[in-house]
Amino acid sequence: MDGYVDGAEAFVAKAIHGTPADRKQPLFRPSAPPADYPMAALLELRPAIEAIKHRTQTPEALIAGSVLAAAGFCVAPHHDVEIPGVGTKPLNLAVLTIAQSGERKTTVDLLATASLRRAEQKLAAKYGDEIAIYKREKAAFEAATAEAKKAAKRGRAAVAEALAGVGTEPKPPAAPILMAEESTIEGLIVALIERPNVSMFSAEAGMFLGGHGFTPETATRTMTTVNSLWDGAAIKRLRATGHVHKMGRRSSLSLMAQRTVAMKLLGDEGARDNGLLARILLSEPETTIGTRFWREGRADYDQFLHEYDGRLADLLDRKPRILDGGDGFDPEPIAFHVEAERRMIAFYNQTEAALRDGERFASIRGYGAKMLEHASRLAGVMAAYAGQDVITATDFDAGAELATFYASEHIRLADTAGIAADLLLAQKLLDWWQSRPDPRCSLAAIYQLGPNAIREAATAKRIVEILEERGWIERLPAGTQIDGAPKRDAWELTP
């Protein structure tokens, strides 16, 4: 009879509350799939991107972001874009691509920036000789200065005349760095003071987006500094020891980050309010992992990549115009062809209308308000890469199509930007758990073997509780044997 009562109680409990599987709740509403990347809009950059795609089998948006940023880096010292009715704007770009671990982000970045890395190697080869020359010149300067000061006994004017004859103090050579991969924003600024074209390229941007520069105390300064660099503003610093005023700097931003890291930035109200997100070409392509089966190389694609590398190398080797009396760039503006200007005006009017309440770009007004500039920069990069001195209607149409694609990604990803970080971790844990052959798992196994972001006992426990509350797992009795040992805290996936 007792067994019957126990069974009846269990039946009633199940009827009232349901099983854990009955109570399953989605962790969050998944975002819509991205639109197809507009490959035809990449014009002369397309063959190189197709070549990298064939070699790596990675998403097109991931490759295109890296290639566009690299091309922008190389053309920006030589050209600005002159937007009719707006003014002259730099051609450096800011790109953020969200991609998971294993997406071959580093391989793509290495292929897209091979010419930049070779240029760095050339700078590094010269650096030793430059340092040796600097040390000799500095020693000579200090000796001459000391000798000139001996003229003090002949009066102040004599000392001034003697020091004037010594000349200016030699400056140390700039560090042989074009791409700062793990730098803070302060480190990037220091590098730009020494050299006018240093950019941030990182295939694993967690150290930048999740590091010291984005703590609550420093995030605002980091974001406003990135905005200034995108705008091409002068670097101004006033310190007790002196001041710095450097003009003509060009710095691109090319970041690849995993979703949990990137969403911290996308969900940051400050990044929206101060305009950082409005300046970023953002995308999260669908993964190709699991479909990258072996394929043979192709000589035509290798040639495309060789031509791309050669074009970037030529741009890096060419001497840019320098500002009078300074060490910064004085890029030559690329103007719009009259037909391109007509297309630009039509695009501007369409975009402005789409910013109204209830219209397509109302939810991304920051980015939407800059779409004309994004389209013009992208058109300018492709025109300059092609060796043109004018932006054609074809160039602008391509830039507008690319800017519109990135607008669609801003809209799509804004829907998930507010998702709590713990829910994203819960999904990551669930995906890992469901990939295991055994549906049972202990807490210790999760923080010892699970996803990297959850390998800490307190974090693992917190995330497991989310899965349990939402019906994805069910707690097992204490002492359940798993892998030959009793476990105090263990759960099983619900069917």
N, C-alpha and C positions, 0 to 999 in steps of 0.2 A: 504493500500500500504506500509506504514511504517513497518508494521509487516512482510510483505513479504520480504522487503529489509533486515530487521534484521535477518530473517530466512535464507536468501540467504548468508549473510555474515557469519553466523555461519556454514552453509554448506561448504562454500569455506574454512573457517579456519580449519574445521575438515578434509577436503580433503587434505589440504596442510600439516598440522601439525599432524593430527591424534588425537585420544582421549588419555588421560593419559594412559589408558590400552594398546593402540597401541604402546606407547613409552616405555613400561616396559623393563628395562634392568636388567639382573642378577646383583646382588650386587658383586658377585665374583664367580669364577669357583669352585664348590665344589670338595673336594678331593675324590679320589677313596676310596672305602670301604677297611678296613683293611683285611689282610689275617687271616685265622683261627689261633687261638693261638695253638702252638704245645704242647698240653697237655701231650702226651706220652713222650716228652723229659724231663718232670719234675721228672721222675723216682720215688724215694721214697717220694718225696714231693707232688706228685699228689693226693694221697688220702685226705690229709688235705685240699688241694685247692678244690677238689670236695665237701668235706664236707661244707666248707664255701660257696661255690657256691649254694649248696642245701639250706642252711639256709638263705642266703641273696638274691639269684637270681640276683647277679651282674655279670658284664662281667668277663670272665676268666682272661683276661690280667690284669685287675685291681687287682684281688685277687693274681695272681701269682707274680706281682711286689712287693706287700707288703710282701708276704711269703718269696720270695727270699731274700729280704733285711733283714728280721728278721733272717733268717737262716744264712745269711752272717755275720750278727752282732755276732751271737752266736759262729760260728766256727772260726772267724778271730783271736781271741786271742790264739787259740790252733794250727792253721795251716796256712801256706802260701802254694802257689803252685809253684813248681819248673818246669819252662817251659824249655824244652831242647833247648839249643842254645840261649836262651833269658835271663834267670836268674830267681831269686825268686821274686814273686809278692804277695802282700797281697790278702786276699779273701773278703775284704769288697767291697760292691757294691754301685752304685749310680743309683737310679731309679726315673723316673718322669713319672707319669701317668696322662693324661688329661681326666677329667670326669666332667660332668656338675653337677649343684646343684640337689640334690635329688637322686644321684646315690648310696647312702649308703656307701660313702667313709669312714666315721668315724666308722661305724659298722664293715666294713671289716678290718680296721686298728686295732680296738680293739681285734678282734678275732685272727688276725695274730700275734699280739704282746702281747697276754695275759700273757705268761710266763715272758716276759721282765718286764711287769708292776708288776707282783707278786714279781719279784726279787727286783724291786725298793721299794716295800712296806717293804720287809725284811730289806733293807738298811735303810729305814726311821725309822723302829722300833729300830734299833741299834744306830741311829744317836744321839738321846738324851743322852744316856749313854756315847757315845764317846765324845760328847761336854763337858759333866761334867768332865770326866777324863782329857781331854785336858786342861780345865781351872785350875784344881788342879795342873797338871804337869807344866803348864806355871807359875802359882803363885810360885810353889816351885823353878822353874828355876830362876825366877827373884829375889827371896829372896837369893838363893845361889849365884847368880851373884853379888848381892850387897855385900854380905859377903866376897866374894872372892876379890872384889876390895879394901877392907880394907887392903889387903896385900900390897898396894902401898907403904906404908912407909918402907917396907922391900926390895923395889926395883922392877924393871920391870920384872925380871926373876921370882920373887916370885909371882907377879900378874898373869903372863902367866901360871905358874904351877897351881895356884889356879883355874883359869878360865878353864884350861884343865880338871881339876877334876870335874867341874860342868857338863860338857858334852854339847851336842848340844841342841839348842832350840827346844822344841817340835813343831810339825806341827799340825795345825787344821785338823780335819777329812774332807775328801772330801764330798761335797754335795751329798745327796742320789738321784742322777739323772743319769739315763742311756740313757734316750731319751729326747732330747731337742725339744720341739714341737713349741715354738714360739720365739726361741732365734735368736739373730743376730750371724753372723759368729764370731765376737769378743767374745761374750758370750760363744759360743761353744769352742773356743780355751782356754778360761779361765777354763772351765770345764775339758777339756782334760789335762790341766797342772796338775790338782788335781787328775784326775782319767783317766786311759789309755784307757777306752772304753766307750765313750759317742758319741751318734749318733743323727742325725736329722731325726725324724719321724714326719710328719705332714700330716693329712688328709685334711687340708685346708691351703695350702702353700702360699696363697696370702700375708700373713703377712711377709713371708720370701722373696719371689720373688718380691713382690711389696713394700717392706719396706725400711728401712734406708740403708740396706746393698746393695741395687741395685739402689741407686741414682747415677747420673752421676759422683759424686765425689768419691763414694765408691765401685762402681760395679766391677771395675778391681781388687781391692784388695780382694773383696769377692770371685770372681771367681778363682783367682790364689790360694787363700787359700784352696778352695774346691778341686782344682786340686792336691795340695800338700797332702791333707788328703787322697784322693783316691790313690795316689801313695805310701802312707805309709811313707812319709818323716818326718824327725824329726821336732819338733816345736822349732824354734830358735827366741828368742827375745832379743834385746839389747836396754836397756833403761839407762837413766842417773842414775837411782836408782839401777841398777844391770842387770844381764842377766839371761835368761832361756834357757836351752837346754834339751828338753825332747824327748827321743827316744822310739820306740816300741809302738806308739799310733795306734789305729785302730778305724776308724769312718766311718759308713755307712750313706747313704743319701737315704731317702724314702719320696718322695713328691707326693702329689696328688693335682692337681690344675685345676681350670676351664680354659677353652680355652682362654679367653681374657687375663688372667694373664700369662698363659704358653707361649702364642704367643709373648709376649714381650721378653721373653728369647730366643725363637727360632728364632726370627727376629733380634736379637742383633748380629751385626757383631763381636763385641768383644768376645762374647761367642763362636763363631765359630773359630775366629782367635787364641784365647788363649787355645783352646782345651777342654773347659768345656763340650760342647755338645758331643764331641768325647768320653767322659768318661761316658755318661749317657745312660742307657737302657730306651728308650723312647717309649711310646705307647699312642694311643688314641682309645680305643675300642668303638664299636658302643653301644649306650645306650640300656639297657633292660627295661627302664621305660615304663610302659604301658603293659608289658607282665608278670609282677611278680605276678601272681595270687596265691591264698592261696594253700599251700601244707603242708602235715603233716610231722613232723620230722621223722627221721630214726635212729634207734639205731646204725646201722653199721657206719653211717657217724659221729655220736657222738663219737664213739669209735676211728675213724680215727683222729678226732680233739684232743681227749684226748691223743692219742699216740704221736701226733706232739707236743703238749704242754709239755708232759713228756720228750721228746727227747731234746727240747730246754732247759728245766729246768735242765736236767743233764749236758748239756754243760755249762750253766751259773754257776752251782754249782762246776764244776770241776776246780781245781786250775791250771792255765796256767803256763808255764815256764816263768821265769822272767829274764831279762838281768842282768848279773853280775854287781853289783855296781849301779844298777838303779832300777826304779819302773815300767819300761815298759815291754811289752810282748816280748818274744823270741820264736815265733811260730815255730813249727816243720814243715819243708817243706814236702809236699806230692809230690812224684815223679810220673812220667808217666810210665806205663807199656810199654814194647817195642812195642806192637801192637797199643797202644794209640798214641805213638810217630809217628808211620807210618801214622796214620790217621791225626795227627796234621800237618805233613809236607805236605800232600796232600791238606789239607784245606788251609794252608798258601799260597801255590802256586796258588790255584784257586782264593783265595781272592786277592792276589797281581795282578794277571792278570786282574781281574775285576775292578781295579783302573785306567786302561788306559782310555784315552779320548774316549768317546763314549761307554764305557762299563758300566756294571750295577752299580758299586759303584763309578763311576767318580764324581758324584755330592755330595757324602758324604765322601770324601777322609779322613777327620779327623777321623770319626768313623771307616771307612773301614781299615785304617792303624792300628787300635787297635782291630780289630775283633779277631785276634788270642788270644790276652790277655783276651778279654771278654769271648771268648769260654772257655779258660783255667780256668778263675776264676769261671765261672758258673759250669764247670765240677768239679772243686775243692770243691766248696760249697756242691754240691750234694754228692760227695764222702765222704767228712768229716761228713756231716749230717748222712750218712749211716754207719758211724763208720769204714770206710776203711782207710788203710794207703797207698793206691796206686790208681792212676787214671786209670781206665780200658778203653778199646776201646769204650765200651757202654757209659761210663761217658763222654768221649770227644765228641762222636757223638751227645749226647744230648746237651752238651754245645754249640757245633757248630750250631746245629739246632736252639737253642734259640737265639744265637748271630745273626744268619741270619734273624730270624724273626724281631728282633729289628732293623736290618739294613733296612729291607723293610719298617718299620715304619718311620725311619729317612728319607728315600727317599720320602715316601708319604707325610709326614708332611712338608718337605722342600718346597713343591709346594705351600703351603698356609702360610708359615712363613712370607712371605713378604707382606701379606695382611694388609692394614692399619687397625689400631685398631678401627677407626670409622666405617669402613665397617662391622667389626664383631659386633659392637654395633648395627648397623643398622639392621643386620640380627636378632639379639636378640630381638630388638624392634618389627620387623615385625612378628616374630614368636608369640610374646606376643599379638600383636594387632589382628592377625588372629585367635587367640584362644578365643577372646571375642565374645559374641553374637551380639553386636552392632558394625557395621563396622565404625561408626563415633567415633571420639575421640578428646578431646581437649588437648592443650599443658599442661594445669594444671594437667589433669588426668594422663598424661604420667609421669611427674616428681613427682607426688604424689603417684601413684599406680603402675607405670611401673617397668621394671627390675631395680634392685638395682643400677647398674652401670650408670643408666640414670636419677637418681632421683635428678637432679639439673637443674634449668630452662635453663641456657645457654647451658648445654650439651644436654638436650632434644631438644632444638630448633635446634642445629647443626645437630643432628642425624635425626630429622624429615625432614630437608631440603634435606638430601641425599635421603630419600625415595621419596620425592616429585620430585626431579630432575630426578629420575630414573623411574618415572611413577607408583610407587606402591600405592601412595595416591594422592588425589586431595583436594586442599583447599576448604573449605566451606565458604559461605558468612559470613562476620562479623555479629554477633548477632544470629547465628543459635542456636536454642534451643536444648540442650542436657541435659538429666537428669533434665528437668524442669527449666533450667536456660540458659540465652543467653551466648554464648561463642564468645570472640573476635578472638581467634586463634583456629581453629578446622579443621580437615581433615576427609576424608572418604576413605576407601580402594577402589581402583579401581576394577571393576569386572574382 
